[in-house]
Amino acid sequence: MRVLFFAQLKDVTGCDSVEIALASPLNTEQLWSELLKNFPKLAAYRASVRLAKNCEYAEPNAVFAGDDEVAIIPPVSGG
């Protein structure tokens, strides 16, 4: 699974993407658990970000597989 980080999340993680090898699919909670093991500072952003799976916003009950591309999208603002 490829996980993409955007905006300030790149600074928090120190990278713009990471590859995660999965033995089996993960639900949203399991994915977050895996991400927080590697990037504990993401915990501060969890409540304000959205997950996208293969270019579509993921539902809270989504299941993520090894061939998915996941984006962690921070809030955006504009004017």
PDB file of N, CA, C and O in Angstrom:
ATOM      1  N   MET A   1       0.845  -1.160   0.000  1.00  0.00           N
ATOM      2  CA  MET A   1       0.000   0.000   0.000  1.00  0.00           C
ATOM      3  C   MET A   1       0.900   1.235   0.000  1.00  0.00           C
ATOM      4  O   MET A   1       1.893   1.314   0.723  1.00  0.00           O
ATOM      5  N   ARG A   2       0.517   2.176  -0.825  1.00  0.00           N
ATOM      6  CA  ARG A   2       1.241   3.448  -0.851  1.00  0.00           C
ATOM      7  C   ARG A   2       0.389   4.483  -0.131  1.00  0.00           C
ATOM      8  O   ARG A   2      -0.794   4.646  -0.428  1.00  0.00           O
ATOM      9  N   VAL A   3       1.006   5.184   0.824  1.00  0.00           N
ATOM     10  CA  VAL A   3       0.321   6.229   1.583  1.00  0.00           C
ATOM     11  C   VAL A   3       0.971   7.559   1.234  1.00  0.00           C
ATOM     12  O   VAL A   3       2.190   7.711   1.321  1.00  0.00           O
ATOM     13  N   LEU A   4       0.142   8.518   0.837  1.00  0.00           N
ATOM     14  CA  LEU A   4       0.609   9.842   0.438  1.00  0.00           C
ATOM     15  C   LEU A   4       0.296  10.865   1.523  1.00  0.00           C
ATOM     16  O   LEU A   4      -0.781  10.841   2.119  1.00  0.00           O
ATOM     17  N   PHE A   5       1.245  11.761   1.773  1.00  0.00           N
ATOM     18  CA  PHE A   5       1.067  12.833   2.755  1.00  0.00           C
ATOM     19  C   PHE A   5       1.136  14.173   2.029  1.00  0.00           C
ATOM     20  O   PHE A   5       1.959  14.352   1.131  1.00  0.00           O
ATOM     21  N   PHE A   6       0.283  15.104   2.411  1.00  0.00           N
ATOM     22  CA  PHE A   6       0.218  16.408   1.768  1.00  0.00           C
ATOM     23  C   PHE A   6       0.401  17.530   2.777  1.00  0.00           C
ATOM     24  O   PHE A   6       0.206  17.348   3.979  1.00  0.00           O
ATOM     25  N   ALA A   7       0.783  18.701   2.258  1.00  0.00           N
ATOM     26  CA  ALA A   7       0.903  19.944   3.021  1.00  0.00           C
ATOM     27  C   ALA A   7       1.735  19.730   4.288  1.00  0.00           C
ATOM     28  O   ALA A   7       2.822  19.156   4.221  1.00  0.00           O
ATOM     29  N   GLN A   8       1.233  20.184   5.438  1.00  0.00           N
ATOM     30  CA  GLN A   8       2.007  20.103   6.672  1.00  0.00           C
ATOM     31  C   GLN A   8       2.274  18.667   7.105  1.00  0.00           C
ATOM     32  O   GLN A   8       3.169  18.431   7.918  1.00  0.00           O
ATOM     33  N   LEU A   9       1.531  17.715   6.590  1.00  0.00           N
ATOM     34  CA  LEU A   9       1.763  16.320   6.954  1.00  0.00           C
ATOM     35  C   LEU A   9       3.086  15.811   6.393  1.00  0.00           C
ATOM     36  O   LEU A   9       3.674  14.879   6.943  1.00  0.00           O
ATOM     37  N   LYS A  10       3.557  16.410   5.309  1.00  0.00           N
ATOM     38  CA  LYS A  10       4.891  16.073   4.795  1.00  0.00           C
ATOM     39  C   LYS A  10       5.956  16.439   5.823  1.00  0.00           C
ATOM     40  O   LYS A  10       6.911  15.692   6.035  1.00  0.00           O
ATOM     41  N   ASP A  11       5.783  17.597   6.460  1.00  0.00           N
ATOM     42  CA  ASP A  11       6.735  18.030   7.474  1.00  0.00           C
ATOM     43  C   ASP A  11       6.661  17.143   8.710  1.00  0.00           C
ATOM     44  O   ASP A  11       7.687  16.808   9.302  1.00  0.00           O
ATOM     45  N   VAL A  12       5.464  16.769   9.092  1.00  0.00           N
ATOM     46  CA  VAL A  12       5.256  15.942  10.282  1.00  0.00           C
ATOM     47  C   VAL A  12       5.889  14.559  10.107  1.00  0.00           C
ATOM     48  O   VAL A  12       6.493  14.022  11.036  1.00  0.00           O
ATOM     49  N   THR A  13       5.745  13.992   8.913  1.00  0.00           N
ATOM     50  CA  THR A  13       6.258  12.644   8.669  1.00  0.00           C
ATOM     51  C   THR A  13       7.681  12.639   8.124  1.00  0.00           C
ATOM     52  O   THR A  13       8.383  11.633   8.218  1.00  0.00           O
ATOM     53  N   GLY A  14       8.104  13.760   7.556  1.00  0.00           N
ATOM     54  CA  GLY A  14       9.426  13.834   6.966  1.00  0.00           C
ATOM     55  C   GLY A  14       9.502  13.220   5.575  1.00  0.00           C
ATOM     56  O   GLY A  14      10.590  13.012   5.039  1.00  0.00           O
ATOM     57  N   CYS A  15       8.331  12.930   4.988  1.00  0.00           N
ATOM     58  CA  CYS A  15       8.306  12.356   3.638  1.00  0.00           C
ATOM     59  C   CYS A  15       6.980  12.678   2.974  1.00  0.00           C
ATOM     60  O   CYS A  15       6.025  13.080   3.638  1.00  0.00           O
ATOM     61  N   ASP A  16       6.924  12.499   1.654  1.00  0.00           N
ATOM     62  CA  ASP A  16       5.665  12.743   0.954  1.00  0.00           C
ATOM     63  C   ASP A  16       4.887  11.461   0.706  1.00  0.00           C
ATOM     64  O   ASP A  16       3.707  11.508   0.358  1.00  0.00           O
ATOM     65  N   SER A  17       5.541  10.311   0.881  1.00  0.00           N
ATOM     66  CA  SER A  17       4.837   9.036   0.742  1.00  0.00           C
ATOM     67  C   SER A  17       5.623   7.935   1.437  1.00  0.00           C
ATOM     68  O   SER A  17       6.807   8.081   1.739  1.00  0.00           O
ATOM     69  N   VAL A  18       4.933   6.838   1.679  1.00  0.00           N
ATOM     70  CA  VAL A  18       5.554   5.674   2.300  1.00  0.00           C
ATOM     71  C   VAL A  18       4.865   4.428   1.761  1.00  0.00           C
ATOM     72  O   VAL A  18       3.668   4.443   1.472  1.00  0.00           O
ATOM     73  N   GLU A  19       5.617   3.371   1.633  1.00  0.00           N
ATOM     74  CA  GLU A  19       5.062   2.073   1.231  1.00  0.00           C
ATOM     75  C   GLU A  19       4.894   1.219   2.485  1.00  0.00           C
ATOM     76  O   GLU A  19       5.808   1.117   3.303  1.00  0.00           O
ATOM     77  N   ILE A  20       3.725   0.610   2.628  1.00  0.00           N
ATOM     78  CA  ILE A  20       3.452  -0.276   3.760  1.00  0.00           C
ATOM     79  C   ILE A  20       3.104  -1.645   3.209  1.00  0.00           C
ATOM     80  O   ILE A  20       2.174  -1.786   2.415  1.00  0.00           O
ATOM     81  N   ALA A  21       3.847  -2.647   3.628  1.00  0.00           N
ATOM     82  CA  ALA A  21       3.561  -4.028   3.213  1.00  0.00           C
ATOM     83  C   ALA A  21       2.489  -4.596   4.136  1.00  0.00           C
ATOM     84  O   ALA A  21       2.615  -4.548   5.360  1.00  0.00           O
ATOM     85  N   LEU A  22       1.439  -5.129   3.534  1.00  0.00           N
ATOM     86  CA  LEU A  22       0.328  -5.685   4.312  1.00  0.00           C
ATOM     87  C   LEU A  22       0.232  -7.190   4.114  1.00  0.00           C
ATOM     88  O   LEU A  22       0.322  -7.695   2.995  1.00  0.00           O
ATOM     89  N   ALA A  23       0.048  -7.891   5.222  1.00  0.00           N
ATOM     90  CA  ALA A  23      -0.189  -9.334   5.155  1.00  0.00           C
ATOM     91  C   ALA A  23      -1.664  -9.606   4.872  1.00  0.00           C
ATOM     92  O   ALA A  23      -2.018 -10.626   4.282  1.00  0.00           O
ATOM     93  N   SER A  24      -2.520  -8.676   5.302  1.00  0.00           N
ATOM     94  CA  SER A  24      -3.961  -8.805   5.074  1.00  0.00           C
ATOM     95  C   SER A  24      -4.566  -7.407   5.073  1.00  0.00           C
ATOM     96  O   SER A  24      -3.930  -6.463   5.542  1.00  0.00           O
ATOM     97  N   PRO A  25      -5.784  -7.255   4.554  1.00  0.00           N
ATOM     98  CA  PRO A  25      -6.428  -5.941   4.522  1.00  0.00           C
ATOM     99  C   PRO A  25      -6.604  -5.361   5.930  1.00  0.00           C
ATOM    100  O   PRO A  25      -6.693  -6.093   6.916  1.00  0.00           O
ATOM    101  N   LEU A  26      -6.651  -4.032   5.992  1.00  0.00           N
ATOM    102  CA  LEU A  26      -6.830  -3.321   7.256  1.00  0.00           C
ATOM    103  C   LEU A  26      -8.085  -2.474   7.211  1.00  0.00           C
ATOM    104  O   LEU A  26      -8.414  -1.895   6.176  1.00  0.00           O
ATOM    105  N   ASN A  27      -8.792  -2.402   8.344  1.00  0.00           N
ATOM    106  CA  ASN A  27      -9.884  -1.439   8.426  1.00  0.00           C
ATOM    107  C   ASN A  27      -9.284  -0.081   8.809  1.00  0.00           C
ATOM    108  O   ASN A  27      -8.074   0.029   9.010  1.00  0.00           O
ATOM    109  N   THR A  28     -10.104   0.922   8.907  1.00  0.00           N
ATOM    110  CA  THR A  28      -9.609   2.276   9.157  1.00  0.00           C
ATOM    111  C   THR A  28      -8.832   2.362  10.462  1.00  0.00           C
ATOM    112  O   THR A  28      -7.756   2.959  10.500  1.00  0.00           O
ATOM    113  N   GLU A  29      -9.360   1.775  11.531  1.00  0.00           N
ATOM    114  CA  GLU A  29      -8.663   1.812  12.822  1.00  0.00           C
ATOM    115  C   GLU A  29      -7.309   1.118  12.749  1.00  0.00           C
ATOM    116  O   GLU A  29      -6.324   1.612  13.296  1.00  0.00           O
ATOM    117  N   GLN A  30      -7.262  -0.013  12.081  1.00  0.00           N
ATOM    118  CA  GLN A  30      -6.002  -0.740  11.941  1.00  0.00           C
ATOM    119  C   GLN A  30      -4.992   0.045  11.113  1.00  0.00           C
ATOM    120  O   GLN A  30      -3.796   0.034  11.406  1.00  0.00           O
ATOM    121  N   LEU A  31      -5.477   0.726  10.079  1.00  0.00           N
ATOM    122  CA  LEU A  31      -4.587   1.553   9.264  1.00  0.00           C
ATOM    123  C   LEU A  31      -3.996   2.672  10.110  1.00  0.00           C
ATOM    124  O   LEU A  31      -2.790   2.917  10.072  1.00  0.00           O
ATOM    125  N   TRP A  32      -4.847   3.350  10.873  1.00  0.00           N
ATOM    126  CA  TRP A  32      -4.349   4.421  11.728  1.00  0.00           C
ATOM    127  C   TRP A  32      -3.347   3.894  12.742  1.00  0.00           C
ATOM    128  O   TRP A  32      -2.335   4.543  13.007  1.00  0.00           O
ATOM    129  N   SER A  33      -3.611   2.747  13.300  1.00  0.00           N
ATOM    130  CA  SER A  33      -2.691   2.146  14.259  1.00  0.00           C
ATOM    131  C   SER A  33      -1.323   1.925  13.614  1.00  0.00           C
ATOM    132  O   SER A  33      -0.291   2.228  14.213  1.00  0.00           O
ATOM    133  N   GLU A  34      -1.323   1.404  12.409  1.00  0.00           N
ATOM    134  CA  GLU A  34      -0.082   1.161  11.674  1.00  0.00           C
ATOM    135  C   GLU A  34       0.646   2.476  11.380  1.00  0.00           C
ATOM    136  O   GLU A  34       1.861   2.571  11.553  1.00  0.00           O
ATOM    137  N   LEU A  35      -0.099   3.479  10.939  1.00  0.00           N
ATOM    138  CA  LEU A  35       0.512   4.771  10.634  1.00  0.00           C
ATOM    139  C   LEU A  35       1.101   5.422  11.880  1.00  0.00           C
ATOM    140  O   LEU A  35       2.192   5.990  11.831  1.00  0.00           O
ATOM    141  N   LEU A  36       0.386   5.340  12.988  1.00  0.00           N
ATOM    142  CA  LEU A  36       0.856   5.984  14.213  1.00  0.00           C
ATOM    143  C   LEU A  36       2.067   5.278  14.818  1.00  0.00           C
ATOM    144  O   LEU A  36       2.851   5.897  15.538  1.00  0.00           O
ATOM    145  N   LYS A  37       2.224   3.993  14.529  1.00  0.00           N
ATOM    146  CA  LYS A  37       3.443   3.296  14.970  1.00  0.00           C
ATOM    147  C   LYS A  37       4.669   3.914  14.309  1.00  0.00           C
ATOM    148  O   LYS A  37       5.709   4.094  14.944  1.00  0.00           O
ATOM    149  N   ASN A  38       4.533   4.232  13.038  1.00  0.00           N
ATOM    150  CA  ASN A  38       5.644   4.782  12.267  1.00  0.00           C
ATOM    151  C   ASN A  38       5.756   6.300  12.368  1.00  0.00           C
ATOM    152  O   ASN A  38       6.851   6.855  12.284  1.00  0.00           O
ATOM    153  N   PHE A  39       4.626   6.964  12.546  1.00  0.00           N
ATOM    154  CA  PHE A  39       4.592   8.424  12.572  1.00  0.00           C
ATOM    155  C   PHE A  39       3.709   8.906  13.728  1.00  0.00           C
ATOM    156  O   PHE A  39       2.595   9.370  13.485  1.00  0.00           O
ATOM    157  N   PRO A  40       4.174   8.809  14.965  1.00  0.00           N
ATOM    158  CA  PRO A  40       3.337   9.152  16.121  1.00  0.00           C
ATOM    159  C   PRO A  40       2.830  10.590  16.126  1.00  0.00           C
ATOM    160  O   PRO A  40       1.786  10.869  16.716  1.00  0.00           O
ATOM    161  N   LYS A  41       3.543  11.503  15.483  1.00  0.00           N
ATOM    162  CA  LYS A  41       3.104  12.902  15.456  1.00  0.00           C
ATOM    163  C   LYS A  41       1.826  13.096  14.636  1.00  0.00           C
ATOM    164  O   LYS A  41       1.182  14.140  14.742  1.00  0.00           O
ATOM    165  N   LEU A  42       1.451  12.109  13.821  1.00  0.00           N
ATOM    166  CA  LEU A  42       0.194  12.204  13.065  1.00  0.00           C
ATOM    167  C   LEU A  42      -1.021  12.202  13.995  1.00  0.00           C
ATOM    168  O   LEU A  42      -2.097  12.652  13.601  1.00  0.00           O
ATOM    169  N   ALA A  43      -0.865  11.710  15.198  1.00  0.00           N
ATOM    170  CA  ALA A  43      -1.990  11.641  16.145  1.00  0.00           C
ATOM    171  C   ALA A  43      -2.635  13.005  16.348  1.00  0.00           C
ATOM    172  O   ALA A  43      -3.853  13.095  16.503  1.00  0.00           O
ATOM    173  N   ALA A  44      -1.841  14.059  16.349  1.00  0.00           N
ATOM    174  CA  ALA A  44      -2.365  15.408  16.549  1.00  0.00           C
ATOM    175  C   ALA A  44      -3.262  15.865  15.400  1.00  0.00           C
ATOM    176  O   ALA A  44      -4.036  16.808  15.564  1.00  0.00           O
ATOM    177  N   TYR A  45      -3.171  15.219  14.254  1.00  0.00           N
ATOM    178  CA  TYR A  45      -3.927  15.628  13.066  1.00  0.00           C
ATOM    179  C   TYR A  45      -5.087  14.694  12.742  1.00  0.00           C
ATOM    180  O   TYR A  45      -5.898  14.994  11.866  1.00  0.00           O
ATOM    181  N   ARG A  46      -5.170  13.587  13.426  1.00  0.00           N
ATOM    182  CA  ARG A  46      -6.140  12.559  13.053  1.00  0.00           C
ATOM    183  C   ARG A  46      -7.575  13.070  12.970  1.00  0.00           C
ATOM    184  O   ARG A  46      -8.302  12.712  12.044  1.00  0.00           O
ATOM    185  N   ALA A  47      -7.985  13.885  13.904  1.00  0.00           N
ATOM    186  CA  ALA A  47      -9.377  14.362  13.932  1.00  0.00           C
ATOM    187  C   ALA A  47      -9.692  15.340  12.804  1.00  0.00           C
ATOM    188  O   ALA A  47     -10.860  15.566  12.487  1.00  0.00           O
ATOM    189  N   SER A  48      -8.661  15.920  12.198  1.00  0.00           N
ATOM    190  CA  SER A  48      -8.922  16.961  11.200  1.00  0.00           C
ATOM    191  C   SER A  48      -8.575  16.562   9.775  1.00  0.00           C
ATOM    192  O   SER A  48      -8.714  17.378   8.864  1.00  0.00           O
ATOM    193  N   VAL A  49      -8.130  15.337   9.554  1.00  0.00           N
ATOM    194  CA  VAL A  49      -7.769  14.922   8.201  1.00  0.00           C
ATOM    195  C   VAL A  49      -8.808  13.949   7.643  1.00  0.00           C
ATOM    196  O   VAL A  49      -9.597  13.356   8.378  1.00  0.00           O
ATOM    197  N   ARG A  50      -8.778  13.809   6.335  1.00  0.00           N
ATOM    198  CA  ARG A  50      -9.625  12.821   5.639  1.00  0.00           C
ATOM    199  C   ARG A  50      -8.723  11.807   4.976  1.00  0.00           C
ATOM    200  O   ARG A  50      -7.615  12.122   4.542  1.00  0.00           O
ATOM    201  N   LEU A  51      -9.213  10.588   4.904  1.00  0.00           N
ATOM    202  CA  LEU A  51      -8.519   9.546   4.167  1.00  0.00           C
ATOM    203  C   LEU A  51      -9.180   9.393   2.803  1.00  0.00           C
ATOM    204  O   LEU A  51     -10.404   9.446   2.682  1.00  0.00           O
ATOM    205  N   ALA A  52      -8.365   9.206   1.798  1.00  0.00           N
ATOM    206  CA  ALA A  52      -8.870   8.895   0.463  1.00  0.00           C
ATOM    207  C   ALA A  52      -8.248   7.570   0.042  1.00  0.00           C
ATOM    208  O   ALA A  52      -7.077   7.299   0.308  1.00  0.00           O
ATOM    209  N   LYS A  53      -9.050   6.760  -0.614  1.00  0.00           N
ATOM    210  CA  LYS A  53      -8.598   5.451  -1.086  1.00  0.00           C
ATOM    211  C   LYS A  53      -8.770   5.421  -2.596  1.00  0.00           C
ATOM    212  O   LYS A  53      -9.884   5.555  -3.103  1.00  0.00           O
ATOM    213  N   ASN A  54      -7.681   5.248  -3.305  1.00  0.00           N
ATOM    214  CA  ASN A  54      -7.707   5.191  -4.763  1.00  0.00           C
ATOM    215  C   ASN A  54      -8.458   6.365  -5.379  1.00  0.00           C
ATOM    216  O   ASN A  54      -9.326   6.192  -6.235  1.00  0.00           O
ATOM    217  N   CYS A  55      -8.104   7.560  -4.924  1.00  0.00           N
ATOM    218  CA  CYS A  55      -8.613   8.836  -5.467  1.00  0.00           C
ATOM    219  C   CYS A  55     -10.059   9.157  -5.109  1.00  0.00           C
ATOM    220  O   CYS A  55     -10.663  10.025  -5.738  1.00  0.00           O
ATOM    221  N   GLU A  56     -10.628   8.480  -4.117  1.00  0.00           N
ATOM    222  CA  GLU A  56     -11.978   8.799  -3.647  1.00  0.00           C
ATOM    223  C   GLU A  56     -11.964   8.844  -2.132  1.00  0.00           C
ATOM    224  O   GLU A  56     -11.295   8.036  -1.487  1.00  0.00           O
ATOM    225  N   TYR A  57     -12.709   9.796  -1.557  1.00  0.00           N
ATOM    226  CA  TYR A  57     -12.765   9.860  -0.098  1.00  0.00           C
ATOM    227  C   TYR A  57     -13.239   8.526   0.457  1.00  0.00           C
ATOM    228  O   TYR A  57     -14.187   7.927  -0.052  1.00  0.00           O
ATOM    229  N   ALA A  58     -12.566   8.069   1.510  1.00  0.00           N
ATOM    230  CA  ALA A  58     -12.893   6.786   2.125  1.00  0.00           C
ATOM    231  C   ALA A  58     -13.952   6.971   3.206  1.00  0.00           C
ATOM    232  O   ALA A  58     -13.937   7.951   3.951  1.00  0.00           O
ATOM    233  N   GLU A  59     -14.851   6.032   3.273  1.00  0.00           N
ATOM    234  CA  GLU A  59     -15.858   6.009   4.326  1.00  0.00           C
ATOM    235  C   GLU A  59     -15.209   5.526   5.624  1.00  0.00           C
ATOM    236  O   GLU A  59     -14.164   4.876   5.577  1.00  0.00           O
ATOM    237  N   PRO A  60     -15.803   5.829   6.777  1.00  0.00           N
ATOM    238  CA  PRO A  60     -15.213   5.394   8.053  1.00  0.00           C
ATOM    239  C   PRO A  60     -15.041   3.876   8.177  1.00  0.00           C
ATOM    240  O   PRO A  60     -14.174   3.410   8.916  1.00  0.00           O
ATOM    241  N   ASN A  61     -15.848   3.118   7.471  1.00  0.00           N
ATOM    242  CA  ASN A  61     -15.774   1.650   7.555  1.00  0.00           C
ATOM    243  C   ASN A  61     -14.997   1.041   6.382  1.00  0.00           C
ATOM    244  O   ASN A  61     -15.144  -0.146   6.093  1.00  0.00           O
ATOM    245  N   ALA A  62     -14.178   1.845   5.711  1.00  0.00           N
ATOM    246  CA  ALA A  62     -13.416   1.365   4.553  1.00  0.00           C
ATOM    247  C   ALA A  62     -12.423   0.283   4.957  1.00  0.00           C
ATOM    248  O   ALA A  62     -11.962   0.225   6.097  1.00  0.00           O
ATOM    249  N   VAL A  63     -12.108  -0.568   3.990  1.00  0.00           N
ATOM    250  CA  VAL A  63     -11.084  -1.599   4.153  1.00  0.00           C
ATOM    251  C   VAL A  63      -9.989  -1.303   3.131  1.00  0.00           C
ATOM    252  O   VAL A  63     -10.270  -1.040   1.962  1.00  0.00           O
ATOM    253  N   PHE A  64      -8.744  -1.349   3.586  1.00  0.00           N
ATOM    254  CA  PHE A  64      -7.602  -0.986   2.763  1.00  0.00           C
ATOM    255  C   PHE A  64      -6.756  -2.224   2.480  1.00  0.00           C
ATOM    256  O   PHE A  64      -6.405  -2.972   3.392  1.00  0.00           O
ATOM    257  N   ALA A  65      -6.436  -2.429   1.212  1.00  0.00           N
ATOM    258  CA  ALA A  65      -5.657  -3.603   0.792  1.00  0.00           C
ATOM    259  C   ALA A  65      -4.272  -3.172   0.330  1.00  0.00           C
ATOM    260  O   ALA A  65      -4.001  -1.983   0.162  1.00  0.00           O
ATOM    261  N   GLY A  66      -3.412  -4.143   0.130  1.00  0.00           N
ATOM    262  CA  GLY A  66      -2.027  -3.884  -0.235  1.00  0.00           C
ATOM    263  C   GLY A  66      -1.823  -3.144  -1.532  1.00  0.00           C
ATOM    264  O   GLY A  66      -0.806  -2.472  -1.700  1.00  0.00           O
ATOM    265  N   ASP A  67      -2.763  -3.248  -2.461  1.00  0.00           N
ATOM    266  CA  ASP A  67      -2.596  -2.573  -3.752  1.00  0.00           C
ATOM    267  C   ASP A  67      -3.289  -1.208  -3.806  1.00  0.00           C
ATOM    268  O   ASP A  67      -3.350  -0.590  -4.868  1.00  0.00           O
ATOM    269  N   ASP A  68      -3.806  -0.737  -2.676  1.00  0.00           N
ATOM    270  CA  ASP A  68      -4.483   0.560  -2.628  1.00  0.00           C
ATOM    271  C   ASP A  68      -3.476   1.702  -2.506  1.00  0.00           C
ATOM    272  O   ASP A  68      -2.368   1.535  -1.995  1.00  0.00           O
ATOM    273  N   GLU A  69      -3.899   2.863  -2.991  1.00  0.00           N
ATOM    274  CA  GLU A  69      -3.181   4.099  -2.745  1.00  0.00           C
ATOM    275  C   GLU A  69      -4.039   4.917  -1.796  1.00  0.00           C
ATOM    276  O   GLU A  69      -5.203   5.200  -2.082  1.00  0.00           O
ATOM    277  N   VAL A  70      -3.465   5.289  -0.680  1.00  0.00           N
ATOM    278  CA  VAL A  70      -4.192   6.020   0.355  1.00  0.00           C
ATOM    279  C   VAL A  70      -3.579   7.403   0.482  1.00  0.00           C
ATOM    280  O   VAL A  70      -2.359   7.546   0.568  1.00  0.00           O
ATOM    281  N   ALA A  71      -4.425   8.414   0.491  1.00  0.00           N
ATOM    282  CA  ALA A  71      -3.958   9.791   0.704  1.00  0.00           C
ATOM    283  C   ALA A  71      -4.518  10.286   2.029  1.00  0.00           C
ATOM    284  O   ALA A  71      -5.691  10.081   2.338  1.00  0.00           O
ATOM    285  N   ILE A  72      -3.673  10.931   2.795  1.00  0.00           N
ATOM    286  CA  ILE A  72      -4.116  11.572   4.026  1.00  0.00           C
ATOM    287  C   ILE A  72      -4.176  13.060   3.723  1.00  0.00           C
ATOM    288  O   ILE A  72      -3.156  13.711   3.496  1.00  0.00           O
ATOM    289  N   ILE A  73      -5.391  13.578   3.726  1.00  0.00           N
ATOM    290  CA  ILE A  73      -5.634  14.929   3.234  1.00  0.00           C
ATOM    291  C   ILE A  73      -5.962  15.855   4.393  1.00  0.00           C
ATOM    292  O   ILE A  73      -6.970  15.666   5.075  1.00  0.00           O
ATOM    293  N   PRO A  74      -5.115  16.859   4.620  1.00  0.00           N
ATOM    294  CA  PRO A  74      -5.400  17.818   5.682  1.00  0.00           C
ATOM    295  C   PRO A  74      -6.491  18.777   5.254  1.00  0.00           C
ATOM    296  O   PRO A  74      -6.823  18.857   4.071  1.00  0.00           O
ATOM    297  N   PRO A  75      -7.056  19.514   6.217  1.00  0.00           N
ATOM    298  CA  PRO A  75      -8.077  20.495   5.845  1.00  0.00           C
ATOM    299  C   PRO A  75      -7.475  21.550   4.917  1.00  0.00           C
ATOM    300  O   PRO A  75      -6.301  21.903   5.027  1.00  0.00           O
ATOM    301  N   VAL A  76      -8.289  22.031   4.023  1.00  0.00           N
ATOM    302  CA  VAL A  76      -7.847  23.072   3.101  1.00  0.00           C
ATOM    303  C   VAL A  76      -8.691  24.306   3.320  1.00  0.00           C
ATOM    304  O   VAL A  76      -9.847  24.221   3.735  1.00  0.00           O
ATOM    305  N   SER A  77      -8.111  25.439   3.041  1.00  0.00           N
ATOM    306  CA  SER A  77      -8.863  26.686   3.131  1.00  0.00           C
ATOM    307  C   SER A  77      -8.531  27.505   1.900  1.00  0.00           C
ATOM    308  O   SER A  77      -7.519  27.288   1.234  1.00  0.00           O
ATOM    309  N   GLY A  78      -9.368  28.405   1.633  1.00  0.00           N
ATOM    310  CA  GLY A  78      -9.141  29.238   0.468  1.00  0.00           C
ATOM    311  C   GLY A  78      -9.970  30.490   0.571  1.00  0.00           C
ATOM    312  O   GLY A  78     -10.717  30.690   1.529  1.00  0.00           O
ATOM    313  N   GLY A  79      -9.832  31.302  -0.399  1.00  0.00           N
ATOM    314  CA  GLY A  79     -10.571  32.550  -0.339  1.00  0.00           C
ATOM    315  C   GLY A  79     -11.000  32.973  -1.691  1.00  0.00           C
ATOM    316  O   GLY A  79     -11.641  34.013  -1.839  1.00  0.00           O
TER     317      GLY A  79
END
